Amino acid sequence: MQHDIAISLDRVTKRYGQTVAMRAVSFQIERGEMFGVIGPDGAGKTTTIRVMCGLLKADQGAVRVLGRDPVRDHRAITRAVGYFSQRFSLYGDLSIEENIAFFAEIHGVRDFADRRNRLLEMTQLAPFRSRLADRLSGGMKQKLALACTLVHEPDVILLDEPTTGVDPVSRREFWKLLSEFRAQGMTIVMTTPYLDEAERCSRVALLHEGSLLAIDRPARLRSLYRGNVIEVVAEPHRRVPGALEHAAGVHVQMFGERAHVRVDESGRDAIEWIRRELERAGLRVHAARPIPPTLEDVFIERISTAEDAGGGRAAPTSETQS
């Protein structure tokens, strides 16, 4: 294996009975990379993370983490990898610093006081080090869980939706911490349902129903977007999809009261058509303008293409897979 590859999946398949959670998934993650695994619920994101850290054994294919099999060499992987699950368990009757000490001892770290102090300073938890975990806010709990994950100084951290359920300010602070750790050379792999977060990753893998749809840099994926996106503000906004999606090649995604309308036509022709169709349906159009596609637009377009090709099993189309 190349020395600069931290994680490698080669045609990995994982089943739960008749359900295929991962279907011949292949990609590589470089050392020092911040890599995002994104997709809707049921896409296979959590299974992928658990296969990487050796909690699940793949039914087919090969998995290597830092050159090792994460199941066969699980003890060595545990020392080198930190895992932050969706249900990371803190001990509510222990203080912040006692929780970190507990996880340090689990990993066999004896001289952890300096590391704990640095983590408390970086996470801005030092003033609250004696506070019980049960008395922390959601954002503080997430930062404490991250500190517990990092106390044994892993080379790789695997994060399964680490910011789900926390407020926007805490999410921003959490991402600042991740950027600092990446600057230290750490490899970070994370799943997230927030595609604005995925934009911060160096590369992302798009999963849908266990299949890999694409893998590339977010900017590259946006540049490969087929068609045009028109942002539409009209009222009543709930009627926009029904007024437009009767036409072939038109897909509407609602973002609050704004609609992103994907069309194959040029921007100017599309805007004229959209206005005409909405007004014909009795809607009042306040604004319609072309916008650059977001990663969410790209993901929806890839899912639609895969489903049209046969149930979400299309091969990934990115040109720069590792």
Number of C-alpha atoms within 10 A of each C-alpha: 11 8 9 11 18 22 21 22 20 15 16 21 23 23 15 9 7 6 10 16 22 28 21 18 21 21 15 18 23 17 19 21 20 22 25 28 27 25 26 15 11 13 21 23 28 22 20 24 22 18 21 26 24 21 13 15 21 21 12 15 16 16 24 21 23 21 15 17 18 24 20 11 12 16 12 14 23 16 16 17 24 23 24 21 17 14 9 16 11 20 14 14 13 16 20 28 23 17 22 30 18 17 19 23 14 11 14 12 16 11 10 17 15 10 17 21 16 15 22 21 12 16 19 15 20 16 9 15 18 13 17 17 23 15 12 16 12 16 20 20 20 24 24 25 23 24 25 26 23 24 24 25 19 17 20 27 23 22 23 25 20 23 24 15 12 16 12 11 9 18 19 13 15 20 15 14 17 16 16 12 17 17 12 11 13 20 23 26 24 23 25 21 17 15 17 12 16 24 17 16 19 15 23 24 24 23 28 29 22 26 25 26 24 22 26 21 22 21 14 14 22 18 12 13 18 14 15 19 27 23 23 24 18 21 16 12 17 14 14 26 18 11 18 19 14 10 9 9 11 15 21 22 16 15 9 8 13 18 22 24 25 24 22 14 15 12 18 13 10 21 22 11 14 21 20 14 15 20 14 11 14 13 18 15 18 10 13 22 14 18 12 13 22 18 18 17 20 19 23 16 17 23 21 15 16 19 14 12 12 10 14 20 19 19 14 20 15 15 12 11 16 13
